[in-house]
Each structure stands twice: as C-alpha cells, then as structure tokens.
Amino acid sequence: MLRDAIRSLAEAKIAPYAAAVDEEARFPQEALDALVASDLHAVHVPEEYGGAGADALATVIVIEEVARVCVSSSLIPAVNKLGSLPVILSGSEELKKKYMTPLAKGDGMFSYCLSEPDAGSDAAGMKTKAVRDGDFWVLNGVKRWITNAGVSDYYTVMAVTDPTKRSKGISAFVVEKSDEGVSFGAPEKKLGIKGSPTREVYLDNVRIPADRMIGEEGTGFATAMKTLDHTRITIAAQALGVAQGALDYAKGYVQERKQFGKPIADFQGIQFMLADMAMKIAAARALTYQAAAASERGDADLTFQGAAAKCFASDVAMEVTTDAVQLLGGYGYTRDYPVERMMRDAKITQIYEGTNQVQRIVMARNLP
Ligand SMILES: Cc1cc2nc3c(=O)[nH]c(=O)nc-3n(C[C@H](O)[C@H](O)[C@H](O)COP(=O)(O)OP(=O)(O)OC[C@H]3O[C@@H](n4cnc5c(N)ncnc54)[C@H](O)[C@@H]3O)c2cc1C
C-alpha cells in the first residue's frame, strides 16, 4: 500500500518536473511541497514528535520510489533522516522535542555536516572547532559538500572539542540557519543530482547554547558513524530506485523501437541485457531490504550490512543506468530521454556517505 501510494504521488507530482529540475539545476520545490502535503518528507520521525513513525524498510521504500523518477527529490526524505538521526540516536529529550517536531511538520529540513575541504574519507581529520565559553559553545570552520545547505533550517555539525583526542575529541551540535555567523557558499556545479543544492557551510564565531550539543562531549564522531550505519541503506534505496527507473524506461523503449524490421526487444542480445539488469536489481533490493530490517532491529552486523547494501546497490545502479543508455542507442545519449540523467545521477551513490572504496574498508573491518 505504501509503495502504491508513493509511486502514484511520485509519478503525478515529482516526475513531471524531474527533467526541468536537472536542466535548470534548481531545487525541486514541487517535490518538497508534494512530499510535505502527504507527510512523506521525513517519514522516519517517531510518532511521539508528530512524525509518521515509519520503520527503516518503509523509509527505504519511500526513498526508492521517489528516486525512481527523480534522484534529486529523493534527497529530501534521505537527508532529512541523515541530518536528524544523530539527534534521534544520541540527543537529549529536549533537543528531540525542539527539532523533531518542526521537521515532522514540514516546517524545517535537516542537513548533516561532517565533510570538510581537507577531510572527506578521513572525516576524523576535520578542523572545524568548537570552544566552550561559559554556557555557550563557539564554532568556527568550513563544512564542505553539504546537501540541502541554504534550504535546510537545521544542521547537525561535527566539530573538534579536544584536538588531542582525534575522533574521541569530536562532538556533535545542532546549528540553526538563523544563528549569527552561519553563511553558505555558492552551489556546486555538479555532474548529476543537479536539483539537490550542495554548498559549503561557513561557521564564523557561531555562538550557540551548550544544550545544543548532541549527547556527551567527545561522542560526536561515534554518533556520526552510527548514523551512517543506518543511513547508508537510504543511499542503497536511491541507487535501487534510479536503477529500477532506468530499467522500466528501457523495457518500454525496446518494444517500440524497430530496427531490421522488428522491435529491438526481439533480439536475444537485448533480452540478455534486460535480464542481467533485472537480476542485479533484484539482488540489490534483497540486500537493501535485509539491511533495512537489520537497521530496524539494531543487529550486531548492521555496520557490515549497511556498507554492503550501499556499495552493491550503487555499483548496480551505475551498471544498470549505463546499460539503459546503451539500450536507447543514440537517443539514450540525449537529454530528450531520461536515462542519461539517471546515469549521471546514479554516479553520486558510489561516492557520498563514504566512497565505495571506503565501504570496502568498512566491510573488511566488520566481516560477518
Ligand atoms: C553531491 C555531494 C553531496 C554530499 N553531501 C554531503 C553531506 O550532506 N554531508 C557531508 O558531510 N558530506 C557530504 N558529501 C561528501 C562526501 O561524503 C565525500 O565527498 C566523500 O566522503 C569522499 O570524500 P572526498 O570527496 O574528500 O574524497 P577523498 O577522500 O579525497 O577520496 C578521493 C579518492 O580516494 C579514495 N580513497 C580515500 N581514502 C582511501 C583509502 N584509505 N583506501 C582506498 N581509497 C581511498 C576515495 O575512495 C576516492 O576514490 C557530499 C559529496 C557530494 C559530491
């Protein structure tokens, strides 16, 4: 029922704008409005804070179905989870009430600020600092590649509070867009997901009350990593969605397109490609849903499962979307058809929330 509901909404209210959002590199406001109207913009927020209380699998299905028509738009429910999960996992009850309630209502989105210009895969090498000053913390630094920066009202920011302790000297905070000293860089000019704004976040003497710290001092990096264990599965969901969208489009196209006097779907070379695409998607879906179940249960092997699902599904998305372009021939290479956008959008799923090389490091360290 959930899949049917979100698929109808995505096809009616998000898909019609997907090409324009990409072409004009603009925020998918129509998607945000439609998702908020149907309470699907941040489904993971627990019911006690006014949220839909969706479990990890239901959240995956929402993201998957939005990504099937527009990956940029799927960053809305995905990054709302990424940005707010540190608060849900480790925040005080007051912080949860204060920030989950507007998020659930659609009154403010959340972003997640871990990466920096010189700290990507080695996120613990961050330089952004938070210094205690009485009942306040003062933050200074630059966060890079922040999804939905400028659009979101709330930002989970990881910052160094004790430079002698590396990852154990990092703490997490909630920073608001309206806090004095917060500003944003120009939107990055990207290969894909052009509708999802990616900007730097500048923190210039941002003075916030001490109760905006998420969890205890020094636990921010652990919270950030624990968050990724759960949210990498939402990246797998994006990958799965875009791969399914490309397969669905290609399946229709090969029935219509005629060469040598018959539909190209009649050629076994084409049929075998479609079979491989569908097989890989089925495997990615099984792994992703299994990881979502592990996330919901909090299984001991969640770290492995989340990394495996993200890595496998994103590699599948890249292969399947590239094959979809191939199946459309020269037409697939043009912006008159959606598959080249899907191929460009798929690429990011192999890079963010840890590159697929990093996922392999994570899996190797957590072999089941
Ligand atoms: C569009 C977009 C949106 C993003 N959104 C966010 C966001 O909302 N919040 C956020 O905090 N971050 C975000 N990121 C950042 C993203 O997570 C990082 O780009 C990513 O983790 C890689 O870091 P890097 O770009 O610095 O690459 P680098 O770490 O410099 O990596 C370069 C290459 O080296 C490889 N490499 C690095 N270390 C190793 C190793 N030990 N072994 C083998 N290979 C290695 C990498 O796999 C990669 O191929 C986003 C990035 C993009 C592009």
The ligand as a Gaussian input file, in Angstrom:
#p B3LYP/6-31G(d) Opt

LIG

0 1
 C       26.945000      15.839000      -4.197000
 C       27.562000      15.545000      -2.874000
 C       26.810000      15.633000      -1.718000
 C       27.397000      15.397000      -0.466000
 N       26.657000      15.563000       0.675000
 C       27.284000      15.540000       1.881000
 C       26.584000      15.926000       3.067000
 O       25.390000      16.255000       3.045000
 N       27.269000      15.943000       4.248000
 C       28.589000      15.595000       4.324000
 O       29.132000      15.640000       5.424000
 N       29.271000      15.207000       3.212000
 C       28.654000      15.191000       2.001000
 N       29.351000      14.836000       0.860000
 C       30.768000      14.488000       0.972000
 C       31.087000      13.052000       0.597000
 O       30.655000      12.187000       1.601000
 C       32.595000      12.982000       0.306000
 O       32.791000      13.620000      -0.944000
 C       33.114000      11.582000       0.283000
 O       33.094000      11.026000       1.569000
 C       34.538000      11.475000      -0.279000
 O       35.395000      12.442000       0.287000
 P       36.306000      13.328000      -0.699000
 O       35.405000      13.909000      -1.722000
 O       37.100000      14.254000       0.134000
 O       37.245000      12.296000      -1.418000
 P       38.651000      11.747000      -0.904000
 O       38.542000      11.260000       0.480000
 O       39.703000      12.757000      -1.216000
 O       38.847000      10.497000      -1.853000
 C       39.414000      10.566000      -3.174000
 C       39.560000       9.138000      -3.693000
 O       40.474000       8.407000      -2.853000
 C       39.851000       7.218000      -2.389000
 N       40.362000       6.900000      -1.054000
 C       40.471000       7.741000       0.022000
 N       40.973000       7.092000       1.073000
 C       41.171000       5.799000       0.675000
 C       41.670000       4.606000       1.296000
 N       42.043000       4.614000       2.587000
 N       41.749000       3.482000       0.577000
 C       41.364000       3.461000      -0.716000
 N       40.870000       4.535000      -1.380000
 C       40.780000       5.683000      -0.685000
 C       38.363000       7.530000      -2.397000
 O       37.584000       6.351000      -2.439000
 C       38.253000       8.357000      -3.674000
 O       38.170000       7.486000      -4.787000
 C       28.758000      15.022000      -0.402000
 C       29.516000      14.917000      -1.581000
 C       28.943000      15.190000      -2.790000
 C       29.803000      15.124000      -4.034000

